[in-house]
Amino acid sequence: MRRLVEERRRGAIDDTLVLVEHPPVVTVGVQGDDGGAAASGLPVVAVERGGHATYHGPGQLVGYPIVDLEPRGRDVRRFVRQLEELLAEAIAPFGVAGGHVRGEPGLWVEGRRKIASIGVAVDHWVTFHGFALNVGIDLAVFERFRPCGLDGSVMTSLSRELGRPVDLGEVRPTVLAAWRRGIGGAPPTPALPSVAPGAGGSPSPGTPV
């Protein structure tokens, strides 16, 4: 990933989105966690992204956008909102509406259930790390600690929302299409609905999907 960041910084590559599926791991961002990550029984890796602890595993689509923010006004907060908009656009074809919750980065369903986590890092105004979209992931794992500082019960997935199994292969094309229409092309213009909260290193290399 660092190689891609350096290549983007030098202008050797365009803005790039890397999509992977990680083996089971809990990553802890720069804000740390309450100690629950270590008690989860899963491998724990400290990473450079913002945020607290979260879980990555099979059935979750993890995206690493390598994006130069220099021509985008060095606006990290806006970039996070653009990632939320990208994910909302990606799940819309499945009939699931995602929205923004003030003070809680990520994508939420009805302001109460979190379907995607977002945590970015920036080096010389080039982003790395990014988002984790819950597709068919085992949500019970989130109950072992406090993901993003929240109660694990707030986490949801496309499979849970639709009441059927959903494969990453169904979601990858919609994520890529949203990327090309938005961050990977012209900046997106629609804003997500904003609602009040309704509920209280690097990880191991993933499998490209």
Helices and strands as residue ranges (DSSP letters): H 2-9, E 16-21, E 25-28, G 38-40, E 44-46, E 53-56, E 60-66, G 70-72, H 76-91, G 92-94, E 98-101, E 104-109, E 113-123, E 126-134, G 139-144, G 147-149, G 152-154, H 158-162, H 168-181, E 194-195, E 207-208
